């Protein structure tokens, strides 16, 4: 039943991260052809932004070592943005050589995670990203800045809002077009979300440039998303079937499931352009190939037979 609520956006763009963030933590390597079909199915379900892969060194994320083989298999997808993650200038070179026109860099709001993920301090990592962003903008490539540990860090605990704002503002000052706020270990709550968004606005980061990326560790991802929507955010990251975590933050559980997000947004009368039935079927299809049920509650509710033991 659709019951629209006051003060919410008319439409939301879902930034689908299942093929990259969702699969990167899988222990068994997923065949390139399966990844390509997964992305095609996501596009056919109506998703217009699908993060395809990452050009990191294969040593660090073996699951995504096939980026050069995968990306050309997506050439026939039309009208869909296919951003890729790049860690440094070498990664940018690889992405540009394949014609990527949207990239993302991945920063941390905390020193502990910057060290664990990038083996650099926060400021050193920003220095590494500066030429990447500058070169990308010279090539008219859209740049997204991911910022992880925006609400809590497994080593440092709660992260002060002003600390997040400083790094977020630095990313935008480098020239990023878009900022994704990551609740990497899923500890955010709605008032914390509203506080951070308001603080970013005060420092000149417009809501229109902000996306949110919630994990569901404590079951708060949808509540936090609703808080962001009430603030005016219209870009929400999600992962088909609820796949994903973070290989460098062991307490991070799955991303917000795209199906759960679409169910809520549809109920609020917010347009996503996504066919929930086709999306659910896609997650069931992938779950069968991964050999385990989807953690998404909506997938389980709409496809109960696929989850019988």
Buried (B, 14 or more C-beta within 10 A) or exposed (E): EEEEEEEBBEEBBBBBBBBBBBBBBBEEBBEBEBBBBBBBBBBBBBBBBBBBBBBBBEEBBBBBBBBBEBBEBBEEBEEBBBBBBBBBBEBBEBBBEBEBBBBBBBBBBBBBBBBBBBEBEBEEBBEBBBEBBEBBBEEEBBBBBBBBBBBBBBEBEEBEBEBBBEBBBBBBEBBBBBBBBBBBBBBBBBEBBBBBBEBBBEEEBEBEBBBBBBBBBBEBBBBBBBBBBBBBBBBBBBBBBBBBBBEBBEBBBBBBBBBBBBBBBBEBEBEBEBBBEBBBBBBBBBBEEBEEBBBBBBBBEBBEEBBEE
